[in-house]
Amino acid sequence: MKGYQVGLGAIAALFVLLDTAPPLMLATTPELPRLSSANQLLQQGIEYYQAGQFEAAIQTWQQAETQYRRAQNGVGQGQALFRLGTALVTVERYQEAIAALETGLPLLRSANDQPSEARALSNLGIAYKELGRYSQAIASHRAAGKLMRTLGDRQSLGQVLTNLGSAFEAVGDYSNAWIAHEQSLKIARQLGDRIGESVALGNLGMIYANQGNDKQAIAAFEQSLTLARAIPYEPGQASTLLNLGATYHGLRQPDRAIEYYQESLALARKLGDRRREATVLGSLGLVLEDRKDYADAIRHHEQSLAIARSLNDLEAQAVALNNLGHTCLKAGQFAKAEAALREAVLRLDALRPELNDRYKVSIFDTQLQTYNLLQQVLIATNQHEAALEAAEWGRARAFADRLAQRVRDEGKREKKELAKTAITPIRIEAIKQIAREQKATLVEYSVIPDDAFKFRGKQRGRESDLLIWVVQPSGKVYFRRVNLKPLWQQDLNLAKLVTASRNCLYPGADCSVKTNPVPTKASSRSGHPTQRPQRRINPALHRLHQLLIQPIADLLPENASDRVIILPLESLFLVPFPALQDTNGQYLIEQHTILTAPAIQVLALTRQIQQQRHAASRHNRFSPALIVGNPLMPKIGSEELSALPAAEDEAKQIADLLKAKALLGRDATQSKVVQQMPQASLIHLATHGLLEYGQTLGETDVPGAIALAPDPTPTTKNAPNGILTANEIVDFRLQANLVVLSACDTGRGRITGDGVIGLSRAFIAAGVPSIVVSLWAVSDVSTAHLMAHFYQNLLTQRDKAKALRYAMLETMKQYPRPLDWAAFTLIGEAE
């Protein structure tokens, strides 16, 4: 069994090992056509392999493959390639293994040799994973598992499930990893496979550890270690000892951690397991760093890195570089820290290109710490503009990749060029140019976690610092830093404040957020009193204003019509920015024209999409328009969604304004809507948004759905059921310049390092440059009022952000509570 590090920590690289099952080999060879010399070589290679003479086996099988190929003996050639690839996986020559196994698989299929095919697929999956090709690894292991089930080979199936769980773990998909390891454990116990049981327990313990359940992790590791010692099974012992050391390190018991690490290191060296040796050296380096023995810690990290380089293991290199950078930062060796972290980021980038969008998002959540560290190093050396580049480099990467692919697929040369640059690190001059082109002040936030936290999996430490960059249209860049540690004393953090700010919008809600008393007398931006009556100040909205806006208020435009583009991060995506209140009770939307975006690179791409829309849309931006209101609601299980009569009135009113026809009630079927979507220049959906719907693939799925009318006479089992999911939308090719989701919770979703994963992201990924969404459930009456004003304003000007601001200000007059007017936000392009 090989150990494998999956925790990209830095501040804490708790390197938790993940055991993988070894390559699968057949003990016997299917009957082959007569070719005595090649057959003898094939058998001789098997004997070498079983004796542990892997290099001799490789050379012998290479000779056999050559003879079979020259004799055009496909059956024998397939067997030789399968065994050659297996041996190459065993000695960790993964590129060569992939070449052999990919060549051999079609030959095995032609011979209908399913046992060999299943094993070849499993071994190919191991090689893919070790080279960071995770999507292919998952696909290979799934195909192997399917064949093993068909063959009734439960022993091999258990090992395949172990490898499948390992691949899921590598991309941060803990829910599917858990399922695979649980199934593997069940099979091992049924078969009395004590090694398999030990491995499965260790893997389940690793998932507990990565999710912060240390007590359960230790219990699982100790069970695994007891079994491994009783067998005895030394590779399993080495892996579990390392896991226990990492867990106790996280629990701030360094002496105990060192004991486990040293025992694991001795076993790794005895077994010649270089990958595990590199991991233990790095883990020991982190303990030494905690003890401020920086010179010895750096030496350990450099030894770990040297081994990772010799193995050509990109992920192990990223981990070692990450931890080397962190120790150098602590030691004040900033230049060395910066060099190590920049190289670490390059290694991380190299792991992602072949992943699909869902896995890119999930794996990125396990890698955020390195990008945060690089920002800290650059700020420590007053390289504020370079730190902004690093912050951009580390956000919405999967989103930018997806949009770049969308642009590339359009086929025009200029789009291809933009797509090529969009997935490379953005430079400060490009950032300044985007601010000029957008005629907007850019405000980018980044949150730095507590440095004392031992980082594992997707866990984060407490928020320590808020970094804010302001880029003005003039090209000037400013940096401000906010200390978030005082929140700790009040058991608060940004996420809790965001939740409180939203809860406080509702009548009768508990708004007790500890904050300094604030005056309630309203005044204008210049500080002079206004004639507006006194307004109640929401403590949570004010506290967020103090943290997010007040530190940069002097850098924001004085003209309320000038745009401010906010680039939030994590929980800040759910902040109701228009409703944030200053010490005078004035709302932010009264002072500024606000819109948001996931990243500056995404802004560049949405602008390009907008500019490349058909010339006709410049003259008639809203034709054809797809307007949907109050569809006949579908059932969610046995529950039927409530009707929205005001949404129907809203759709009719907007259709009249735009001289279009609305799809209402039974007529607003999913089939009709999906059919009209690709041609529409404007899409307005006044219906229910379903926040959590569609998470069928666990942590990697895209949640969210729009409620539409089911098809009245379904012709097939899979006929449209009235639930249009974000998973479906993300693959559409839309031409709309604007999508308005006039429904509850359409701007929310799963919070990740790549942004909010949900309906808004799905529509932008489908090619829509501007989208208006809601951050909470809104009254359909006040929404209808706001939307009417929004479109009336939009008919007289091209600026969607200004139109939305004016609509909010008008709605505020009739419905003064922020609950009724502040939910909507514009994401993407203003024009």
Residue, then its C-alpha position, 0 to 999 in steps of 0.5 A: m500500500k502506498g501512502y499519499q498526502v492530500g492535506l495542502g496546508a501551510i500553516a499547518a500542513l497536517f499531512v494526512l495520508l491516504d492509503t491506496a490499494p496496490p496495482l492489481m495483477l492476475a496470478t495466471t495468464p489466459e490461454l494464448p495462441r502458440l508463440s513459445s518464446a513470447n509465452q515463456l517471456l510472459q511467464q518469466g515476467i510473472e515470476y520476476y514480479q512475484a519475487g519482487q524483481f520489478e525491473a527484471a519483470i519490466q524488461t522481460w514483458q517489454q521483450a514479450e510485447t515486442q514479439y507479440r506485436r511483430a507476430q500480430n498476436g493481439v491477445g498476447q500483446g494485450q496481456a504483456l501491456f497489461r502486466l507491463g503497465t502494472a509493473l510500471v505503476t508499482v515502481e511509480r513510473y506513471q507516464e510510462a504505465i499510462a502509455a502501456l495500459e492505454t495501448g493494451l486496453p483495446l486489445l483486452r476488450s477485443a479479446n473479451d478478457q474482462p478480468s484483465e480489463a478490470r485490473a488494467l482500468s484500476n491500475l490506470g486509475i492509480a497512475y492518473k491520480e498520482l499525476g493529478r489527472y483526477s477526473q480520469a482517475i475517477a472514471s477509470h476506477r468507476a469503470a473497473g468497479k462496474l466490471m468487478r461487480t459483473l465478475g463477482d470479484r469482491q476482493s478486487l472490488g474492495q481494492v478498487l473502491t479504496n482507490l476510488g475513494s482516494a481519487f475523490e478525496a484528492v479533489g476534496d469530494y469528501s461525501n463520495a470518498w466516504i461512501a467508497h471507503e465505507q463500502s470497501l470496509k464492509i467488503a473487507r469485513q465480509l471477506g475477512d480481509r484484515i489488510g483491507e479493513s485496516v486500510a479502510l479504517g485509516n481512510l475513514g479516519m483521514i476523512y474525519a481528520n480533514q473535517g475536524n472530527d479529531k476524536q473520531a479520527i483518532a479512534a479510527f486510526e487506532q483501530s487501523l494501527t492495531l490491525a496493521r500491527a497484528i497482521p503485521y502490515e508495515p506499510g499500513q502501520a507507517s501510514t497510520l502512524l503518520n496520520l496519528g502524528a498529524t492529528y496530535h500535532g493539530l491538537r497542539q501535542p507536539d511531543r506526541a506528534i514527534e513520537y508518531y512521526q519518527e516511528s513512521l519515518a523509520l518504517a518509510r525508510k525501511l520500506g523504501d517508501r520515498r513518498r511517505e518519507a517526504t511527507v513525514l519530513g515535511s510534517l516534522g518540519l512543521v513541528l520544528e517551526d512551531r518550536k521556532d527552530y526555523a533553520d532545522a524546519i527549513r532543512h526538513h522541508e527542503q529534504s521533503l521537496a527534493i524527494a518530491r521532485s525526484l518522484n515528479d509528484l506535483e502535489a507533493q512538491a506543492v505541499a513541500l513548497n507551501n510549507l517551506g514558504h510558510t516557515c520562511l515567512k515566520a523566519g523573516q526570509f521573505a524573498k525565499a518565502e515568496a519564491a517557494l510560494r510562487e512555485a507552489v502556486l504553479r504546481l497547484d495550477a498544473l493539477r487543475p486543467e484536466l478537471n471538470d468544473r465541479y472538481k476544479v471548484s472542490i479541489f480549489d477549496t483544499q488549496l486556498q491556503t497557499y494563495n493566502l500565504l503568498q498574499q501575506v508574504l507580499i504584504a509583509t514586504n509592502q508589495h501591495e499591488a503584487a498582493l492584489e495580483a496574488a489575491e486575484w490569482g487565488r479566486a474564481r479560478a474554475f469560474a474564469d476557466r469555464l468562461a474562457q472556454r465559453v469564449r473560446d468556443e465562440g470561434k472568433r480570433e479575438k475571443k480566443e486570445l482573451a480566453k488564453t490570457a484569462i486563465t493565466p495570472i492577471r497582472i496589475e496593469a490589466i487590473k487597472q485597465i479593467a477599472r478604466e474600461q468599466k468606469a468603476t471603482l473596484v473593491e476587492y476583499s480577501v480574508i486571511p485565516d488565523d495563522a495558529f490553525k492547523f490547516r487540513g482539507k477544506q477547514r479554515g482557521r478563524e478570520s484574522d485579517l480582512l485585506i481590502w484593495v481599491v482600484q480607482p478608474s484613474g489607475k490608482v491602487y490603495f490597500r487597507r487592512v482590517n484587524l478581525k481578531p477583536l471579533w473573537q472576544q465576542d464570539l463573532n466572525l464575518a459569517k455570523l455578522v452576515t447571518a445576523s444582518r440578514n436575520c435582522l431584516y425580518p420583523g421581530a428578529d433578535c438583532s442583538v449584535k455587540t457593537n459600539p453605540v451609534p448615533t441615529k441622527a441622519s446626515s448627508r455624506s458630507g456630514h451636514p444634517t439632512q431633512r430625512p426623518q430619523r432612521r433606525i440603525n440595524p446593529a449588524l448592518h452597521r457593524l458590517h459597514q464599519l468593517l467593510i466600507q468605513p476603512i475605504a470610505d474616503l477612497l470611494p467616488e463622491n458622485a453617487s452615480d459612479r459605479v462601485i464594483i464589489l468583489p467579495l469572498e466566501s461569506l461576503f458574497l451574501v452581504p446585503f451591500p445596498a443596505l449597509q448603514d453608516t453611523n448616520g443611518q444612511y444606506l450604502i445604495e443612497q451613496h453609491t451605485i453598486l454591483t458585484a463580481p466574483a473576480i476581476q478576471v471574470l469582469a474581463l470575460t463578461r465584458q468581452i461576451q457583452q461586446q461580442r453580442h450581435a450588433a442588432s442587440r445594440h438597437n433593441r437590447f430586449s428583443p426577443a424577450l423571454i418573460v415568465g411569471n407565476p408558472l403552474m408550480p411543480k411538486i417537490g416530492s409530495e409538496e406543491l410550491s405555492a402560487l405567486p399571483a403578484a409575480e404574474d402581475e409583474a410579468k404582465q407589466i414588464a411584458d407590456l413595457l417591453k412590448a413582449k408576450a409573457l409565459l404564464g401559468r400552465d403555458a410556462t412549461q419547462s420545455k417552452v422556456v428551455q426552447q426559447m432561452p437560447q434565442a432570447s436577448l432578455i430572460h426574466l423569470a418571476t417564479h420560485g428559486l430553489l436554493e438547495y435543489g439538485q445536490t445529487l452528486g454531493e459536494t461537487d454538484v451545482p445546487g439550485a433550480i428554477a420552478l417552471a410548469p411541468d410538461p402537461t403530457p410527459t412522453t417519457k420517464n425523463a420528461p421535463n418535470g418543471i424543475l430547471t436545475a443549475n446543473e442543466i443551465v450551466d451547459f446551455r449556450l445563451q445569447a441573453n444580455l441580461v437575466v433577471l431571476s425575480a425569485c427568492d434566494t437565486g443569488r445564494g448557493r454553496i459558498t466555496g473558494d471559487g465563489v457562490i456555486g448556484l444559479s447566478r454562476a450557472f447563468i454567467a457560465a452559460g454566456v450571460p454577461s449580466i444577471v440580477v439575483s436575489l439574496w433572500a426570499v422577497s415579498d412578491v408584491s414589493t418585488a413587482h414594484l421594484m422590477a417595474h421601476f427597474y425596467q422603466n429606468l432601463l428603457t431610458q439608459r443602458d446602465k443596469a447598475k444605475a437602473l437597479r439603484y434608482a429602482m431600489l430608491e423608488t421602492m424604498k419610498q413605498y416599502p422602507r424596510p431593507l427586507d423589501w428592496a435590498a435583496f437584489t444585486l447585479i452581477g457582471e456587466a453594468e452596460 
